[in-house]
Amino acid sequence: MTTKMSTAIAVFVTATFFVFSVEAYLSQPTGVKYLEYLGKKARRAEQTIDVNPEDVTASVGDEVMFRCHISNREGRVVWGKDGSDMLTVDRLILKHKNRISLVGEDGQYDLIIKDVQSSDAGVYNCYASKGANSPSVKSTDAVLEVV
């Protein structure tokens, strides 16, 4: 192969690669469109509480359940009582381990209290802490009245 032919082939290959590279580059979103593309790609729906707990009236010794279903969960899920007493974090039970449990999967964090005591009376809430793309969310208040 002659030097002129090798040079011609090298120029052809380089030019062809350049054309394909430019076409690929130009087909990508640019400028504002590129920023919109990145935003759409990274954006997820915010976490929300779809099923809130409801008020319950129970007798001592009963079993009660408070429901909490969270969509697009990003943060930690916490069950609390009276605004300050943390009972659970995610699936970890912090208090009354022999009487409190969590059931459900795929966004369900239903709190079960067995053998209800008069000291269990109060206001219960389910929280999902702030995530990468979502603010924290809190369920509606659910009152447990023990009679």
Secondary structure, DSSP 4 states (H G I P E B T S, - for coil): --HHHHHHHHHHHHHHHHHHHHHHHHHS--HHHHHHHHHHHH--PPPEEEE----EEE-TT--EEE--EEES--S-EEEEETTTEEEEETTEE-S-TTTEEEE-SSSB-EEEE-S--GGG-EEEEEEE---SS---EEPPPEEEEE-
